Amino acid sequence: MAYGVYGSIMAMNLKELESLIKEAFPDATVEIQDLAGDENHYSATVISSKFAGKTKIEQHKMVYNSLKGKMGNELHALALKTKEKDGSNS
């Protein structure tokens, strides 16, 4: 676990996680659940047109990159589902 300057456990709240993803994927539909109620274990579904033509691995890397190094630090676990946004969805 990562600890802050004063020894308390660092965590990322749901809104911060959502904000980082939406910053990288402005058109995305983002659904996030706090799996353990500890602001440290989340499940996220991200649907974006930016995933067009990308493999699942590439899509997941794109999302992890949007977290700006917080994965493994403030954020311990993220169960991730990604999907290309349909052109008919807005």
N, CA, C and O atoms as CSV, one atom per row, in Angstrom:
chain,resi,resn,atom,element,x,y,z
A,1,MET,N,N,0.836,-1.188,0.000
A,1,MET,CA,C,0.000,0.000,0.000
A,1,MET,C,C,0.874,1.241,0.000
A,1,MET,O,O,1.988,1.231,0.524
A,2,ALA,N,N,0.368,2.294,-0.583
A,2,ALA,CA,C,1.105,3.554,-0.609
A,2,ALA,C,C,0.687,4.403,0.588
A,2,ALA,O,O,-0.487,4.450,0.954
A,3,TYR,N,N,1.652,5.058,1.178
A,3,TYR,CA,C,1.378,5.890,2.339
A,3,TYR,C,C,1.769,7.323,2.050
A,3,TYR,O,O,2.773,7.579,1.386
A,4,GLY,N,N,0.981,8.250,2.545
A,4,GLY,CA,C,1.246,9.671,2.378
A,4,GLY,C,C,2.338,10.136,3.322
A,4,GLY,O,O,2.917,9.335,4.056
A,5,VAL,N,N,2.615,11.411,3.302
A,5,VAL,CA,C,3.669,12.017,4.108
A,5,VAL,C,C,3.502,11.704,5.587
A,5,VAL,O,O,4.491,11.500,6.292
A,6,TYR,N,N,2.274,11.665,6.061
A,6,TYR,CA,C,2.026,11.471,7.486
A,6,TYR,C,C,1.652,10.040,7.841
A,6,TYR,O,O,1.148,9.786,8.935
A,7,GLY,N,N,1.894,9.095,6.924
A,7,GLY,CA,C,1.676,7.692,7.221
A,7,GLY,C,C,0.270,7.189,6.962
A,7,GLY,O,O,0.016,5.996,7.134
A,8,SER,N,N,-0.646,8.038,6.560
A,8,SER,CA,C,-2.001,7.569,6.282
A,8,SER,C,C,-2.036,6.925,4.897
A,8,SER,O,O,-1.246,7.278,4.022
A,9,ILE,N,N,-2.938,5.997,4.707
A,9,ILE,CA,C,-3.047,5.303,3.432
A,9,ILE,C,C,-3.592,6.264,2.389
A,9,ILE,O,O,-4.619,6.912,2.593
A,10,MET,N,N,-2.882,6.343,1.262
A,10,MET,CA,C,-3.340,7.198,0.166
A,10,MET,C,C,-4.377,6.422,-0.641
A,10,MET,O,O,-4.228,5.221,-0.866
A,11,ALA,N,N,-5.407,7.104,-1.066
A,11,ALA,CA,C,-6.444,6.473,-1.865
A,11,ALA,C,C,-6.929,7.476,-2.900
A,11,ALA,O,O,-6.620,8.665,-2.814
A,12,MET,N,N,-7.680,7.004,-3.868
A,12,MET,CA,C,-8.235,7.861,-4.898
A,12,MET,C,C,-9.757,7.747,-4.835
A,12,MET,O,O,-10.307,6.647,-4.899
A,13,ASN,N,N,-10.431,8.887,-4.708
A,13,ASN,CA,C,-11.885,8.787,-4.666
A,13,ASN,C,C,-12.456,8.606,-6.067
A,13,ASN,O,O,-11.798,8.886,-7.069
A,14,LEU,N,N,-13.672,8.142,-6.108
A,14,LEU,CA,C,-14.341,7.800,-7.352
A,14,LEU,C,C,-14.394,8.985,-8.316
A,14,LEU,O,O,-14.177,8.811,-9.515
A,15,LYS,N,N,-14.678,10.173,-7.814
A,15,LYS,CA,C,-14.795,11.370,-8.666
A,15,LYS,C,C,-13.451,11.720,-9.309
A,15,LYS,O,O,-13.408,12.133,-10.468
A,16,GLU,N,N,-12.356,11.556,-8.564
A,16,GLU,CA,C,-11.032,11.831,-9.125
A,16,GLU,C,C,-10.710,10.840,-10.233
A,16,GLU,O,O,-10.183,11.221,-11.279
A,17,LEU,N,N,-11.023,9.579,-10.007
A,17,LEU,CA,C,-10.800,8.548,-11.010
A,17,LEU,C,C,-11.603,8.850,-12.268
A,17,LEU,O,O,-11.074,8.795,-13.378
A,18,GLU,N,N,-12.862,9.166,-12.094
A,18,GLU,CA,C,-13.730,9.490,-13.228
A,18,GLU,C,C,-13.212,10.719,-13.970
A,18,GLU,O,O,-13.212,10.741,-15.201
A,19,SER,N,N,-12.774,11.729,-13.244
A,19,SER,CA,C,-12.271,12.965,-13.840
A,19,SER,C,C,-11.038,12.717,-14.708
A,19,SER,O,O,-10.933,13.267,-15.804
A,20,LEU,N,N,-10.112,11.901,-14.232
A,20,LEU,CA,C,-8.905,11.594,-15.013
A,20,LEU,C,C,-9.257,10.865,-16.309
A,20,LEU,O,O,-8.689,11.153,-17.362
A,21,ILE,N,N,-10.189,9.927,-16.228
A,21,ILE,CA,C,-10.590,9.183,-17.424
A,21,ILE,C,C,-11.320,10.101,-18.397
A,21,ILE,O,O,-11.052,10.063,-19.598
A,22,LYS,N,N,-12.235,10.923,-17.897
A,22,LYS,CA,C,-13.003,11.832,-18.760
A,22,LYS,C,C,-12.109,12.892,-19.396
A,22,LYS,O,O,-12.389,13.356,-20.502
A,23,GLU,N,N,-11.041,13.277,-18.708
A,23,GLU,CA,C,-10.086,14.248,-19.267
A,23,GLU,C,C,-9.436,13.673,-20.527
A,23,GLU,O,O,-9.250,14.387,-21.513
A,24,ALA,N,N,-9.095,12.397,-20.495
A,24,ALA,CA,C,-8.454,11.740,-21.631
A,24,ALA,C,C,-9.451,11.298,-22.698
A,24,ALA,O,O,-9.109,11.202,-23.877
A,25,PHE,N,N,-10.682,11.032,-22.277
A,25,PHE,CA,C,-11.730,10.528,-23.179
A,25,PHE,C,C,-12.993,11.368,-23.004
A,25,PHE,O,O,-13.962,10.906,-22.401
A,26,PRO,N,N,-12.995,12.601,-23.525
A,26,PRO,CA,C,-14.139,13.509,-23.288
A,26,PRO,C,C,-15.482,12.970,-23.772
A,26,PRO,O,O,-16.525,13.328,-23.223
A,27,ASP,N,N,-15.468,12.110,-24.797
A,27,ASP,CA,C,-16.729,11.585,-25.335
A,27,ASP,C,C,-17.207,10.329,-24.603
A,27,ASP,O,O,-18.265,9.782,-24.914
A,28,ALA,N,N,-16.418,9.884,-23.632
A,28,ALA,CA,C,-16.658,8.569,-23.022
A,28,ALA,C,C,-17.876,8.525,-22.108
A,28,ALA,O,O,-18.243,9.501,-21.455
A,29,THR,N,N,-18.475,7.350,-22.098
A,29,THR,CA,C,-19.421,6.977,-21.067
A,29,THR,C,C,-18.592,6.203,-20.053
A,29,THR,O,O,-17.960,5.202,-20.393
A,30,VAL,N,N,-18.595,6.668,-18.803
A,30,VAL,CA,C,-17.760,6.056,-17.774
A,30,VAL,C,C,-18.639,5.630,-16.606
A,30,VAL,O,O,-19.375,6.440,-16.042
A,31,GLU,N,N,-18.556,4.357,-16.249
A,31,GLU,CA,C,-19.267,3.827,-15.078
A,31,GLU,C,C,-18.226,3.241,-14.139
A,31,GLU,O,O,-17.424,2.396,-14.536
A,32,ILE,N,N,-18.243,3.698,-12.879
A,32,ILE,CA,C,-17.250,3.246,-11.907
A,32,ILE,C,C,-17.954,2.771,-10.647
A,32,ILE,O,O,-18.915,3.385,-10.185
A,33,GLN,N,N,-17.459,1.665,-10.098
A,33,GLN,CA,C,-17.965,1.144,-8.829
A,33,GLN,C,C,-16.794,0.966,-7.875
A,33,GLN,O,O,-15.728,0.491,-8.267
A,34,ASP,N,N,-16.998,1.349,-6.619
A,34,ASP,CA,C,-16.012,1.099,-5.563
A,34,ASP,C,C,-16.312,-0.296,-5.029
A,34,ASP,O,O,-17.292,-0.493,-4.310
A,35,LEU,N,N,-15.474,-1.256,-5.377
A,35,LEU,CA,C,-15.761,-2.662,-5.090
A,35,LEU,C,C,-15.675,-3.030,-3.611
A,35,LEU,O,O,-16.400,-3.909,-3.146
A,36,ALA,N,N,-14.791,-2.361,-2.871
A,36,ALA,CA,C,-14.575,-2.735,-1.473
A,36,ALA,C,C,-14.953,-1.633,-0.496
A,36,ALA,O,O,-14.857,-1.822,0.717
A,37,GLY,N,N,-15.385,-0.474,-1.011
A,37,GLY,CA,C,-15.734,0.639,-0.135
A,37,GLY,C,C,-14.525,1.293,0.501
A,37,GLY,O,O,-14.648,1.994,1.506
A,38,ASP,N,N,-13.338,1.064,-0.089
A,38,ASP,CA,C,-12.105,1.576,0.513
A,38,ASP,C,C,-11.389,2.617,-0.355
A,38,ASP,O,O,-10.265,3.012,-0.045
A,39,GLU,N,N,-12.035,3.062,-1.442
A,39,GLU,CA,C,-11.444,4.004,-2.389
A,39,GLU,C,C,-10.096,3.502,-2.908
A,39,GLU,O,O,-9.189,4.295,-3.160
A,40,ASN,N,N,-9.971,2.203,-3.063
A,40,ASN,CA,C,-8.717,1.618,-3.489
A,40,ASN,C,C,-8.905,0.457,-4.465
A,40,ASN,O,O,-7.951,0.034,-5.118
A,41,HIS,N,N,-10.132,-0.060,-4.567
A,41,HIS,CA,C,-10.437,-1.189,-5.447
A,41,HIS,C,C,-11.693,-0.839,-6.252
A,41,HIS,O,O,-12.798,-0.799,-5.711
A,42,TYR,N,N,-11.507,-0.590,-7.543
A,42,TYR,CA,C,-12.610,-0.142,-8.389
A,42,TYR,C,C,-12.829,-1.062,-9.580
A,42,TYR,O,O,-11.950,-1.822,-9.988
A,43,SER,N,N,-14.024,-0.961,-10.112
A,43,SER,CA,C,-14.372,-1.546,-11.398
A,43,SER,C,C,-14.809,-0.391,-12.283
A,43,SER,O,O,-15.598,0.452,-11.855
A,44,ALA,N,N,-14.307,-0.342,-13.515
A,44,ALA,CA,C,-14.676,0.744,-14.422
A,44,ALA,C,C,-15.026,0.184,-15.794
A,44,ALA,O,O,-14.372,-0.726,-16.303
A,45,THR,N,N,-16.072,0.752,-16.374
A,45,THR,CA,C,-16.427,0.481,-17.759
A,45,THR,C,C,-16.291,1.796,-18.502
A,45,THR,O,O,-16.890,2.800,-18.117
A,46,VAL,N,N,-15.499,1.788,-19.574
A,46,VAL,CA,C,-15.251,2.998,-20.352
A,46,VAL,C,C,-15.619,2.704,-21.798
A,46,VAL,O,O,-15.093,1.772,-22.407
A,47,ILE,N,N,-16.532,3.509,-22.345
A,47,ILE,CA,C,-16.970,3.363,-23.727
A,47,ILE,C,C,-16.619,4.657,-24.452
A,47,ILE,O,O,-17.115,5.727,-24.100
A,48,SER,N,N,-15.758,4.555,-25.469
A,48,SER,CA,C,-15.277,5.759,-26.156
A,48,SER,C,C,-15.008,5.483,-27.626
A,48,SER,O,O,-14.609,4.378,-27.995
A,49,SER,N,N,-15.225,6.485,-28.458
A,49,SER,CA,C,-14.894,6.374,-29.879
A,49,SER,C,C,-13.387,6.336,-30.099
A,49,SER,O,O,-12.933,5.902,-31.157
A,50,LYS,N,N,-12.601,6.782,-29.118
A,50,LYS,CA,C,-11.138,6.755,-29.238
A,50,LYS,C,C,-10.596,5.330,-29.285
A,50,LYS,O,O,-9.429,5.129,-29.620
A,51,PHE,N,N,-11.419,4.344,-28.958
A,51,PHE,CA,C,-10.991,2.950,-28.982
A,51,PHE,C,C,-11.133,2.313,-30.364
A,51,PHE,O,O,-10.776,1.149,-30.545
A,52,ALA,N,N,-11.647,3.058,-31.335
A,52,ALA,CA,C,-11.873,2.519,-32.688
A,52,ALA,C,C,-10.573,1.956,-33.260
A,52,ALA,O,O,-9.544,2.631,-33.286
A,53,GLY,N,N,-10.644,0.703,-33.719
A,53,GLY,CA,C,-9.508,0.068,-34.356
A,53,GLY,C,C,-8.410,-0.399,-33.412
A,53,GLY,O,O,-7.371,-0.879,-33.864
A,54,LYS,N,N,-8.628,-0.266,-32.105
A,54,LYS,CA,C,-7.626,-0.661,-31.103
A,54,LYS,C,C,-7.980,-2.033,-30.523
A,54,LYS,O,O,-9.153,-2.389,-30.411
A,55,THR,N,N,-6.949,-2.791,-30.159
A,55,THR,CA,C,-7.171,-4.063,-29.476
A,55,THR,C,C,-7.567,-3.775,-28.028
A,55,THR,O,O,-7.403,-2.655,-27.544
A,56,LYS,N,N,-8.084,-4.783,-27.348
A,56,LYS,CA,C,-8.441,-4.618,-25.923
A,56,LYS,C,C,-7.216,-4.200,-25.111
A,56,LYS,O,O,-7.316,-3.353,-24.224
A,57,ILE,N,N,-6.061,-4.794,-25.413
A,57,ILE,CA,C,-4.843,-4.440,-24.677
A,57,ILE,C,C,-4.498,-2.974,-24.896
A,57,ILE,O,O,-4.155,-2.268,-23.948
A,58,GLU,N,N,-4.587,-2.511,-26.137
A,58,GLU,CA,C,-4.310,-1.100,-26.432
A,58,GLU,C,C,-5.314,-0.182,-25.725
A,58,GLU,O,O,-4.942,0.863,-25.191
A,59,GLN,N,N,-6.579,-0.582,-25.729
A,59,GLN,CA,C,-7.616,0.204,-25.058
A,59,GLN,C,C,-7.319,0.326,-23.566
A,59,GLN,O,O,-7.414,1.413,-22.998
A,60,HIS,N,N,-6.963,-0.782,-22.940
A,60,HIS,CA,C,-6.673,-0.783,-21.507
A,60,HIS,C,C,-5.442,0.073,-21.204
A,60,HIS,O,O,-5.422,0.809,-20.218
A,61,LYS,N,N,-4.419,-0.024,-22.052
A,61,LYS,CA,C,-3.227,0.809,-21.871
A,61,LYS,C,C,-3.583,2.291,-21.952
A,61,LYS,O,O,-3.053,3.105,-21.197
A,62,MET,N,N,-4.477,2.631,-22.866
A,62,MET,CA,C,-4.908,4.025,-23.002
A,62,MET,C,C,-5.554,4.522,-21.711
A,62,MET,O,O,-5.293,5.638,-21.263
A,63,VAL,N,N,-6.398,3.682,-21.122
A,63,VAL,CA,C,-7.058,4.069,-19.871
A,63,VAL,C,C,-6.035,4.169,-18.747
A,63,VAL,O,O,-6.040,5.143,-17.994
A,64,TYR,N,N,-5.157,3.175,-18.622
A,64,TYR,CA,C,-4.136,3.228,-17.567
A,64,TYR,C,C,-3.250,4.461,-17.726
A,64,TYR,O,O,-2.875,5.081,-16.731
A,65,ASN,N,N,-2.909,4.824,-18.963
A,65,ASN,CA,C,-2.118,6.038,-19.201
A,65,ASN,C,C,-2.854,7.291,-18.747
A,65,ASN,O,O,-2.227,8.252,-18.303
A,66,SER,N,N,-4.179,7.286,-18.854
A,66,SER,CA,C,-4.968,8.457,-18.431
A,66,SER,C,C,-4.904,8.668,-16.925
A,66,SER,O,O,-5.226,9.752,-16.439
A,67,LEU,N,N,-4.491,7.641,-16.178
A,67,LEU,CA,C,-4.432,7.739,-14.717
A,67,LEU,C,C,-3.147,8.395,-14.225
A,67,LEU,O,O,-2.959,8.575,-13.022
A,68,LYS,N,N,-2.268,8.749,-15.150
A,68,LYS,CA,C,-1.069,9.547,-14.859
A,68,LYS,C,C,-0.216,8.988,-13.724
A,68,LYS,O,O,0.202,9.724,-12.831
A,69,GLY,N,N,0.036,7.692,-13.767
A,69,GLY,CA,C,0.925,7.078,-12.783
A,69,GLY,C,C,0.299,6.761,-11.441
A,69,GLY,O,O,0.999,6.313,-10.533
A,70,LYS,N,N,-0.995,6.979,-11.287
A,70,LYS,CA,C,-1.644,6.734,-9.994
A,70,LYS,C,C,-1.977,5.252,-9.781
A,70,LYS,O,O,-2.181,4.819,-8.647
A,71,MET,N,N,-2.032,4.475,-10.875
A,71,MET,CA,C,-2.286,3.045,-10.755
A,71,MET,C,C,-1.101,2.405,-10.034
A,71,MET,O,O,0.048,2.595,-10.434
A,72,GLY,N,N,-1.375,1.659,-8.988
A,72,GLY,CA,C,-0.321,1.048,-8.191
A,72,GLY,C,C,0.143,1.927,-7.049
A,72,GLY,O,O,0.892,1.477,-6.182
A,73,ASN,N,N,-0.291,3.168,-7.039
A,73,ASN,CA,C,0.032,4.088,-5.944
A,73,ASN,C,C,-1.251,4.419,-5.187
A,73,ASN,O,O,-1.633,3.697,-4.267
A,74,GLU,N,N,-1.917,5.512,-5.572
A,74,GLU,CA,C,-3.181,5.861,-4.917
A,74,GLU,C,C,-4.283,4.852,-5.234
A,74,GLU,O,O,-5.207,4.656,-4.444
A,75,LEU,N,N,-4.172,4.217,-6.395
A,75,LEU,CA,C,-5.174,3.253,-6.842
A,75,LEU,C,C,-4.543,1.872,-6.873
A,75,LEU,O,O,-3.609,1.623,-7.635
A,76,HIS,N,N,-5.054,0.980,-6.045
A,76,HIS,CA,C,-4.462,-0.355,-5.928
A,76,HIS,C,C,-4.964,-1.313,-7.004
A,76,HIS,O,O,-4.169,-2.045,-7.593
A,77,ALA,N,N,-6.271,-1.320,-7.270
A,77,ALA,CA,C,-6.826,-2.288,-8.214
A,77,ALA,C,C,-7.932,-1.662,-9.048
A,77,ALA,O,O,-8.778,-0.927,-8.538
A,78,LEU,N,N,-7.909,-1.967,-10.342
A,78,LEU,CA,C,-8.941,-1.481,-11.249
A,78,LEU,C,C,-9.314,-2.603,-12.206
A,78,LEU,O,O,-8.529,-2.974,-13.079
A,79,ALA,N,N,-10.523,-3.141,-12.034
A,79,ALA,CA,C,-11.066,-4.118,-12.981
A,79,ALA,C,C,-11.644,-3.299,-14.125
A,79,ALA,O,O,-12.567,-2.511,-13.920
A,80,LEU,N,N,-11.113,-3.476,-15.317
A,80,LEU,CA,C,-11.415,-2.572,-16.419
A,80,LEU,C,C,-12.113,-3.292,-17.573
A,80,LEU,O,O,-11.704,-4.373,-17.997
A,81,LYS,N,N,-13.184,-2.655,-18.067
A,81,LYS,CA,C,-13.863,-3.099,-19.285
A,81,LYS,C,C,-13.875,-1.901,-20.221
A,81,LYS,O,O,-14.214,-0.790,-19.814
A,82,THR,N,N,-13.504,-2.130,-21.471
A,82,THR,CA,C,-13.532,-1.052,-22.460
A,82,THR,C,C,-14.333,-1.503,-23.673
A,82,THR,O,O,-14.449,-2.694,-23.961
A,83,LYS,N,N,-14.881,-0.519,-24.371
A,83,LYS,CA,C,-15.682,-0.818,-25.551
A,83,LYS,C,C,-15.669,0.397,-26.461
A,83,LYS,O,O,-15.682,1.538,-26.000
A,84,GLU,N,N,-15.642,0.133,-27.763
A,84,GLU,CA,C,-15.719,1.223,-28.730
A,84,GLU,C,C,-17.134,1.774,-28.750
A,84,GLU,O,O,-18.109,1.024,-28.785
A,85,LYS,N,N,-17.231,3.103,-28.728
A,85,LYS,CA,C,-18.543,3.751,-28.774
A,85,LYS,C,C,-19.094,3.639,-30.181
A,85,LYS,O,O,-18.405,3.939,-31.156
A,86,ASP,N,N,-20.337,3.207,-30.279
A,86,ASP,CA,C,-21.050,3.131,-31.543
A,86,ASP,C,C,-21.219,4.520,-32.126
A,86,ASP,O,O,-21.424,5.481,-31.385
A,87,GLY,N,N,-21.137,4.639,-33.424
A,87,GLY,CA,C,-21.380,5.923,-34.068
A,87,GLY,C,C,-22.800,6.403,-33.859
A,87,GLY,O,O,-23.060,7.604,-33.934
A,88,SER,N,N,-23.737,5.483,-33.596
A,88,SER,CA,C,-25.131,5.857,-33.390
A,88,SER,C,C,-25.409,6.329,-31.972
A,88,SER,O,O,-26.433,6.963,-31.719
A,89,ASN,N,N,-24.492,6.021,-31.031
A,89,ASN,CA,C,-24.656,6.493,-29.653
A,89,ASN,C,C,-24.083,7.884,-29.517
A,89,ASN,O,O,-23.046,8.194,-30.103
A,90,SER,N,N,-24.756,8.731,-28.741
A,90,SER,CA,C,-24.188,10.054,-28.508
A,90,SER,C,C,-24.065,10.332,-27.045
A,90,SER,O,O,-23.604,11.406,-26.658
